[in-house]
Amino acid sequence: MAFKQNLPAVAILASAGAVVGLIVLTRPPDEDLLRQAAAAHVKTMDKARDFQVFGETVDVLHADGSVAHLAFAKRDGAWAFDRELSGDFAQRMRDPAMSRDILERLGRRLAQRFNADIKVSEGLQYGFRVHRDPAKGVAGEVAVSFAYPKTPDGKQMRGRYVETFLWKDGRWDSQGVGALFDSTGTR
């Protein structure tokens, strides 16, 4: 007798479960939702020809052959454009605290190389580049051009320090102390 009284409650719970199951099963996969959001955003971009989705980032090919790297983020259950990564990288690298950190790492590399205490001054020329590394994702490189001290015969070599950052979890993650490159000519 108790089972018959609980039958309407069981039927209501089963119906509710079926409705929730249908909603979950009919919702497109997350990557399809991101692709739809990317397509909508790319339509607003001038001279965009094609795009490709890589995880939470999107590469947009422009008519002139250049590539823009975009980051998307999930907000309130929906994917939305978050930022253009080349501009974001350049802005982050121009931050005074970040510039000091980069110059400090350059100084450490030079100190290791020459086995001397070296202080690198500010005001050096910086260059920024963002590209897709097939194995690691979106990578940013900062290149600092500098001049070595003059030799006794008055010659002065130029050098470049290149440091790499990876876009991970919504931020630029340094990959450690960069590499030094020497130019073959002198000034």
N, C-alpha and C positions, 0 to 999 in steps of 0.2 A: 504494500500500500504506500509506503514512503517513497518508493521509486517512482510511482506514477505522479506523485505530487512534485517531484523534482524534475520531471521530464521537460516542462517549459523552460526552466533555467538552463538545463543542459543544451536544449535546442538553441537558445539565445547565444550561449557561449560558443557553440559550434558555428553558428552563422557569423558571429563577430570574427572568429578565427579565420573563417573562409574569406571574408572581406579583406582582412589584413593581409592574408596570403596572396590574394589577387593583386593588391596594391603593390606589394613587394615584388612579386613576379613580373608585373607589367611595367615597372619602372625601368628605364634604360640603365645600362651599366654606367658607373661613374665616369669611365673614360669617354663614353658617348656624350654624356652631359658636358664634359670639358670640351670635347670637339665642337659641340653646338655653340658653346659660349665663345670659343676661339673664332669660329666662323662668323658669328655675329660681330665680334670686335674687329676682325680683319676687314670686313665690309666697310667699316668706318675709316680705314686707313687709306691714304692717298697712294696710288700706284702700286698697291700690293697685288702680286700675281698669284701666289700660292702660299700654303702654309703646311707645316708638319708639327704634330704634337709629340713631345717627348716627356713623359711623366707629367709634371706640373708646369713645364715650360713649352713654349711654342716658338718655332722659328718661322719667320715670315720672309719670303723672297719677294723683293721689289723688282719692278720692271728694269731698273738700271743694273741689276745683278747683286745689289747689296742685300744683306740679311739683317733683320731686326730680331732680337731675342726678347721674348716677352715672358713674364711670370704671371701665372694665374693662381688665385687662392680661393678656397671654399669659404663662403660666408653665408650663414643662415641656410645651409644645405644646398646652396647653388654656387656654381663656379662663376667667378668674376675676374676681369682684368685687374692685375695688381700693380705692375710696373714694367717699364721698358728697361731692360737690364744694362744696356750700354750706358745710358745716361745715369742710371742709379750707381753703376760702378765708378764712373768718373767723379760723380758727386761725393761718393764715399771716400775715394782716394784723395780728394782735395781737402778733406776735413783736416784741420791742423794737427789733431792728435794722431791721426793715421799717418800723415806725412812725417811726423817726428818718428813714429815707430818704423816706418820704411827706411828713413835715413839712418836710424840706429842700427838696423839689420845690415844696411850697406856698410856702415862703419865697422861692424863686427867682421864682415867678409874681408874688407880691406885690411883690418888688423891681423886677421889670420894669415892672409896672403903675404904681408910684408913683415910680420912678426914685430909690429910697432904699434904704439898707441896713436890711433887716428881719429880725429873728430871731423865729421862731415857737416859742412854748413848748409843752411837752407838757401833757397833761390836757384836750385838746379832745375833743369828742364825735364818735365815729365811727359810721358806718352801713355795712352791707355788703349787697350784693345780687348774686345770681348769676342769669343768664338766658341764653337761647340767642339769639345774633345769627345770623340766617339766612345771612349771608354769611361770617361768620368762625368760628362754632362757639360753644362755651360761653365766656361772658364774665363776669368779676367786676368789680364797681364798688365802690370805697370812696369814701364821701362824708364829708368832714370839715367840720363846722360850726364857724364862728368868728365873732368880732366884730371889726369894723374899729376902729381907734382913734377916740375921741370927737372930734367936730368942735368948734371953738371955741364954738359955741352949745349944746354939751352933747348933741347928738344922736349916736347910734351906730348904724350900719348893720350888719346881719348878712350873712354871706356863706357860701358853700359851695364847697368844692374837690372836684371829682370826678375820680378817676383810674381808668382802665380797664386790666384785665389779661385776657389770653386764656389758656385752658387749652391747652397745646401740649406734646406729647412728655412728658407726665407731670409738668408743672410749670406754675406761673402765670407768664406772661411779661408784664412791664409794657409798655404801649404808649406810654411816654414821659410827659412832663410833662402833667398833667391840665388841666382847664378851671376857671375861676373863674366863680361865679354870685353875683349880688347879690340880696338880698331887696328888695322894694319898700317895705317898712315900716321904721320906725326903732324903737329901744328907748328 
